[in-house]
C-alpha cells in the first residue's frame, strides 16, 4: 500500500470521525428547543440596511407575531417602503463596516434602557419565535445570542449549493455550535445584544467579521454566547447567479484566515474533504480507500439528515435535498477556499478594497494601489 493511499486513508478516517462526533452531539440535542416560558421581554429590533433588494423590502414589511412589547426600527440612509408601525431612523455612517456604524448610531440616539436590543439583517424574514429565541437568553443573563441562518426556497443550482452548505454540512451554524472549542461560532445576521456586548461592539466599526471578533472578545471575558432554538429564516430569490455565493464565501474564507488563522487549514481537511478524497480514490484505484470514502459519504449523509431534522418536518419536500445538497455545499465552500488562497491580505467589500489586519481590522487601500484612477 503506497504512502499516498495511507495518507488518504488517514485523512478520510479523521474526517469521518469528525462527522461522527458532530452527529453524536447533534443527536443529543432536541430539535426546536422549547422557548422559555414567562413574561416576554420588551425588545428593540434594529434592521440595518443600505440598499435593500425587493426581497429585503418584502422581509421588512412582514408582520412579526411577537406578543411582547416590540419596536422595529429600520436604520438606513434613505427611507424604504415600510409596514405600518415600523420606524425609520436615517443613518449614513462613514465607518468601513457600515452595518456596525448603523447599529452604533441607533444605540446612541434611541432609548435602550429596559429593552433587549436585537440586530437582524434585512435578508432575514423575522418571526416571533426568532425574536423570542434571541431576546430570552439575553434577558436571562447571556452576553450575546445568535441564530443559525436557514435559507429556504432554493430553486437553481447556486441557491441549492448555498442552502446545502448552511443547512446540511459542518458549516451549518448548528453543527459549528456543537463542535465549537473556545469562542462560539456566531452568525451576525441575527444577534441579541446585552449591554456588555453593545460596549464590546463599539471598537469594531473598522472590522469585517465583527461577529467573530465580538464572540472572541466576550469568550475571553468568560461570558456566555447562546444559540437560539429558532432559526433566522432567509428566503432565497428565484434565480441566484453562481458568482454571488462564490464571492460571498470567498470573502468569508478571507475573514476566517484573518480572525482564526489556525482554523483556516481545517476547511479542506475537515469541512470539504469529500470531493478531493473521491478524486484520490478514483485516481489511485485502491479498493480499501474507495470503501473508506464510501463510509465518509454515508456519515456525511447521516449528518445532513440530522441537521435537516432540526427545522424541516419529515413531510417537507426540501428535506429530501439533504441527501444530495450537502455535497453541493461542500463543493461551493471548497471552491471558495481555493479562490481565497490567492486573495489573502486584501478584501473587496461594498465596492471598496481593504487591507486585512489580524482580527479582521480593515485599512482602506489607496485607489492607485487597487487599480482605480489616481
C-alpha positions in Angstrom: 0.0 0.0 0.0 1.5 3.3 -1.1 2.2 6.2 1.2 -0.4 8.3 -0.7 -3.1 5.7 -0.1 -2.1 5.6 3.6 -2.2 9.3 3.9 -5.6 9.4 2.2 -6.9 6.8 4.5 -5.8 8.7 7.5 -7.4 11.9 6.1 -10.6 10.0 5.4 -10.7 8.5 8.9 -10.2 11.8 10.6 -12.9 13.5 8.5 -15.3 10.6 9.1 -14.6 10.7 12.9 -15.2 14.5 12.9 -18.6 13.9 11.3 -19.4 11.1 13.7 -18.7 13.3 16.7 -20.8 16.1 15.3 -23.7 13.7 14.6 -23.5 12.3 18.1 -23.6 15.7 19.7 -26.4 16.9 17.5 -28.4 13.7 18.1 -28.4 14.5 21.8 -29.8 17.9 21.1 -33.5 18.4 20.7 -34.9 19.9 17.5 -36.6 23.2 18.0 -35.6 23.7 21.6 -38.5 25.0 23.6 -38.6 28.7 24.3 -38.5 29.9 27.9 -41.9 30.5 29.4 -43.0 33.5 31.4 -43.2 37.2 30.6 -41.7 38.2 27.3 -39.0 40.9 27.5 -39.5 44.2 25.7 -37.5 44.3 22.5 -35.9 47.0 20.4 -35.4 45.3 16.9 -32.8 47.1 14.7 -32.7 46.3 11.0 -29.6 47.9 9.5 -29.6 48.1 5.7 -28.1 50.2 2.9 -29.7 49.5 -0.4 -32.5 46.9 0.1 -33.4 44.5 -2.6 -37.0 43.8 -3.5 -36.8 40.6 -1.4 -35.4 42.5 1.6 -38.1 45.1 1.3 -40.6 42.3 1.4 -39.0 40.9 4.5 -39.1 44.3 6.2 -42.8 44.6 5.6 -43.7 41.2 7.2 -45.7 41.3 10.4 -43.9 39.8 13.4 -46.0 37.6 15.7 -44.3 38.5 18.9 -46.7 39.1 21.7 -44.4 41.1 24.0 -43.5 44.8 23.6 -41.7 45.3 20.3 -40.4 48.3 18.4 -38.9 47.6 15.0 -36.6 50.3 13.6 -35.1 50.2 10.1 -31.7 52.0 10.1 -30.7 53.1 6.6 -29.5 56.1 4.5 -32.9 56.7 3.0 -36.5 55.7 3.8 -37.6 52.4 2.3 -41.2 51.3 2.0 -42.2 50.2 5.4 -45.1 48.5 7.0 -47.3 50.4 9.5 -45.7 50.7 12.9 -42.2 50.2 11.6 -40.0 53.2 12.4 -37.2 54.6 10.2 -34.0 56.1 11.5 -31.9 57.9 8.9 -28.2 56.9 9.1 -25.3 57.2 6.7 -22.2 56.2 8.6 -18.6 56.8 7.3 -17.2 53.7 9.0 -15.7 50.9 6.9 -18.2 48.5 8.3 -21.4 50.4 7.6 -23.6 47.8 9.4 -21.8 48.4 12.7 -21.9 52.1 12.0 -25.7 52.0 11.6 -26.0 50.0 14.9 -23.8 52.3 16.9 -25.7 55.4 15.7 -29.0 53.8 16.6 -27.7 52.8 20.0 -26.6 56.4 20.6 -29.9 58.0 19.7 -32.6 55.5 20.6 -33.7 54.8 24.2 -32.5 51.3 25.1 -32.9 51.0 28.9 -35.2 48.2 29.9 -35.3 46.6 26.5 -33.3 43.8 24.8 -31.6 45.0 21.7 -31.7 42.7 18.6 -29.9 43.3 15.3 -31.3 41.3 12.4 -30.3 41.7 8.7 -32.9 42.7 6.1 -32.5 39.4 4.2 -34.0 37.6 7.2 -37.8 37.1 7.5 -38.2 37.8 11.2 -40.7 35.7 13.1 -42.0 35.9 16.7 -40.1 32.7 17.5 -36.8 34.3 16.3 -37.4 37.4 18.4 -38.2 35.3 21.5 -35.3 32.9 20.8 -32.8 35.8 20.6 -34.3 38.0 23.4 -34.9 35.4 26.1 -31.3 34.3 26.6 -30.1 37.9 26.8 -32.9 38.8 29.3 -31.8 35.7 31.3 -28.2 37.0 31.5 -26.4 35.8 28.4 -23.9 38.3 26.9 -24.9 37.5 23.3 -27.4 35.4 21.4 -27.3 34.3 17.8 -29.4 32.2 15.4 -28.5 29.7 12.7 -29.3 31.1 9.2 -31.8 28.8 7.4 -32.0 29.5 3.6 -35.4 28.5 2.3 -36.9 28.1 -1.2 -33.8 27.1 -3.2 -34.6 26.5 -6.9 -31.4 26.6 -9.0 -28.0 25.0 -8.6 -26.4 28.0 -6.9 -29.1 28.6 -4.4 -29.3 24.8 -3.6 -25.5 24.8 -3.0 -25.7 27.8 -0.7 -28.7 26.3 1.2 -26.9 22.9 1.3 -23.8 24.5 2.8 -25.7 26.4 5.5 -28.3 23.7 6.3 -26.7 20.3 5.8 -22.9 20.4 6.3 -20.4 21.1 9.0 -20.7 24.8 8.1 -24.3 24.8 9.4 -24.2 27.0 12.5 -25.9 24.3 14.5 -23.0 22.0 13.7 -20.5 24.7 14.3 -22.1 25.4 17.7 -22.0 21.8 18.6 -18.3 21.4 17.6 -17.0 24.8 18.9 -13.9 24.7 21.1 -13.3 28.1 22.6 -15.2 31.1 21.2 -18.6 30.1 19.9 -19.5 30.3 16.2 -21.7 33.4 15.7 -23.7 34.5 12.7 -24.1 38.2 12.5 -27.4 38.0 10.6 -29.3 37.8 13.8 -27.9 38.9 17.2 -29.2 39.6 20.7 -27.0 42.2 22.4 -26.6 42.7 26.1 -25.1 46.0 27.4 -21.7 44.4 27.6 -21.9 43.2 24.0 -23.0 46.6 22.9 -20.0 48.1 24.6 -17.7 45.5 23.0 -19.1 46.3 19.6 -18.0 49.9 19.6 -14.4 49.4 18.7 -15.3 47.1 15.8 -16.6 49.6 13.3 -13.5 49.2 11.2 -13.6 45.3 11.3 -15.0 42.8 8.8 -16.4 39.7 10.5 -17.3 41.8 13.6 -19.5 38.9 14.8 -16.4 36.6 15.1 -14.4 39.2 16.9 -17.2 40.1 19.2 -17.7 36.4 20.2 -13.9 36.1 20.7 -13.8 39.1 23.0 -16.8 38.0 25.0 -15.3 34.5 25.4 -12.0 35.9 26.6 -14.0 37.5 29.4 -15.8 34.3 30.3 -19.2 35.5 29.0 -21.9 33.3 27.5 -23.0 33.2 23.9 -26.2 31.3 23.3 -27.6 29.8 20.1 -31.4 30.4 19.6 -33.6 27.4 19.2 -35.4 29.3 16.4 -33.5 29.8 13.1 -33.0 33.0 11.1 -35.1 32.2 8.0 -33.5 33.6 4.8 -35.9 33.4 1.8 -33.9 33.0 -1.4 -34.5 34.7 -4.8 -35.9 32.6 -7.7 -32.6 32.9 -9.5 -29.1 33.1 -7.9 -26.0 33.5 -10.1 -23.1 31.3 -9.1 -20.9 34.4 -8.7 -22.9 35.7 -5.7 -22.4 32.8 -3.3 -18.9 32.1 -4.5 -17.9 35.7 -3.9 -19.6 35.7 -0.5 -17.9 32.6 0.8 -14.6 33.5 -0.7 -14.8 36.7 1.4 -15.8 34.5 4.4 -12.7 32.4 3.9 -10.6 35.6 3.9 -12.2 36.7 7.1 -11.6 33.3 8.7 -7.9 33.5 7.8 -7.7 36.9 9.4 -9.7 36.1 12.6 -8.9 32.4 13.2 -5.8 31.5 11.2 -5.4 28.2 13.0 -8.8 27.1 11.8 -8.3 28.2 8.2 -6.5 24.9 7.1 -9.3 22.8 8.6 -11.6 23.9 5.8 -10.3 21.4 3.3 -9.2 18.9 5.9 -12.5 18.6 7.8 -15.2 20.7 6.2 -14.7 19.9 2.5 -12.8 16.6 2.1 -15.3 14.5 0.3 -14.6 15.6 -3.3 -10.8 15.5 -3.1 -11.0 12.1 -1.5 -13.3 10.8 -4.2 -10.8 12.0 -6.8 -8.0 10.3 -4.9 -10.0 7.0 -4.6 -10.7 7.0 -8.3 -7.2 8.0 -9.3 -5.3 5.6 -7.0 -7.6 2.6 -7.7 -7.5 1.4 -4.1 -10.5 -0.7 -3.0 -9.7 0.0 0.6 -9.6 3.7 0.1 -12.8 3.5 -2.0 -14.5 1.7 0.9 -13.3 4.3 3.4 -14.6 7.2 1.2 -18.0 5.4 0.9 -18.1 5.3 4.7 -17.3 9.0 4.8 -20.1 9.8 2.4 -22.5 7.7 4.5 -21.5 9.5 7.6 -22.0 12.9 5.9 -25.4 11.9 4.7 -26.4 10.9 8.2 -25.2 14.3 9.5 -27.1 16.1 6.7 -30.3 14.2 7.7 -29.8 15.0 11.4 -29.3 18.7 10.6 -32.4 18.6 8.3 -34.5 17.3 11.2 -34.0 20.4 13.3 -36.3 22.6 11.3 -37.8 20.5 8.4 -40.7 18.2 9.2 -40.5 14.7 7.7 -43.1 15.6 5.1 -41.2 18.7 3.9 -40.1 18.2 0.3 -37.0 20.3 0.9 -35.8 17.8 3.4 -35.0 15.4 0.5 -32.4 17.9 -0.6 -30.3 17.0 2.4 -29.2 13.7 0.8 -27.6 15.4 -2.2 -27.1 19.1 -1.5 -24.6 18.7 1.3 -22.2 17.7 -1.4 -23.1 20.8 -3.5 -22.4 22.9 -0.4 -19.0 21.3 0.2 -18.1 21.9 -3.4 -19.1 25.6 -3.1 -17.0 26.0 0.1 -14.0 24.2 -1.4 -14.1 26.4 -4.5 -14.3 29.5 -2.2 -11.3 28.2 -0.2 -9.2 27.7 -3.3 -10.1 31.2 -4.6 -9.2 32.7 -1.2 -5.7 31.2 -1.3 -4.5 33.8 -3.8 -6.6 36.6 -2.4 -5.1 36.7 1.1 -4.3 40.1 2.7 -7.0 42.2 1.0 -10.7 42.0 0.7 -13.2 43.8 -1.6 -16.4 44.7 0.3 -19.2 47.0 -0.7 -17.2 48.3 -3.7 -14.1 49.2 -1.6 -10.8 47.3 -1.3 -9.2 47.0 2.1 -6.1 45.5 3.5 -6.9 43.0 6.2 -5.1 43.1 9.6 -5.3 40.4 12.3 -8.7 40.2 13.9 -10.4 41.4 10.7 -9.5 45.1 11.0 -9.7 46.8 7.6 -7.4 49.6 6.3 -8.6 51.1 3.0 -6.2 50.6 0.1 -5.5 53.8 -1.9 -7.3 53.8 -5.3 -4.0 53.9 -7.2 -2.9 50.7 -5.4 -6.2 48.9 -6.2 -6.3 49.5 -9.9 -8.5 52.6 -9.8 -7.8 56.1 -11.1 -5.2 58.1 -9.2 
